Amino acid sequence: MKKAIPFLLQKDAVFQEILNLYGEPYISTRPEGFVSLCKLIIEQQVSLASAKACFLKLESFLGIVTPTTILMASEEDLRNNGLSKQKANYLKALATAVVEKALDLETLSQKEESQIKKELTAVKGIGNWTAEVYMMFCLQKENVFPIGDIALQNTLKELYPVTTKEEMLILAKEWEPHTSLATYFFWHYYLKKRNRAPLVY
């Protein structure tokens, strides 16, 4: 993905400014599959630190996080190990979709972004943000722009004269077909400016 850095530098001077300030962006990668998708569901609307603590507690209780162990656990078990009622239901919905083969995680990487998003968001609890971040982190898709991400929105408002999502999406058209790398640049800026490091677990 970093091979596209010269493309972005040519397209927009802001990327050169970020590069000068903080160096090349960190490209977050996670393995494909059920566990990574569970982590992203847990990460919805909470800090990464609390999501990590929740996942590790869940993993410690289950022994191994698989569709089978999620389905065998009661909702009460899941809630006693850090999950909200809503997220417990979401993980069970995902586990059911995988077991019943309504969702085939192994073939997603071979499909186009729009089809991947359609299949993932058909599962209760997986919205656009979760699907898009999964495509970026786990499938290394190069033209994804998770506009629902608050850190991304705040960074764009800081660096450009934009206020609405519509304006941000128009701006992102300039960076196609490498909007994923553009997003990593903005996340890199967001974290470095706040003296924070990417959280890996």
Salt bridges, closest charged atoms under 4 A:
GLU24 OE1 - LYS2 NZ 3.43
GLU43 OE2 - ARG30 NH2 2.97
GLU75 OE2 - ARG79 NH1 3.89
GLU119 OE2 - LYS111 NZ 2.96
GLU132 OE2 - LYS117 NZ 2.70
GLU142 OE1 - HIS178 ND1 3.31
GLU158 OE2 - LYS193 NZ 2.23
GLU176 OE2 - LYS173 NZ 3.68
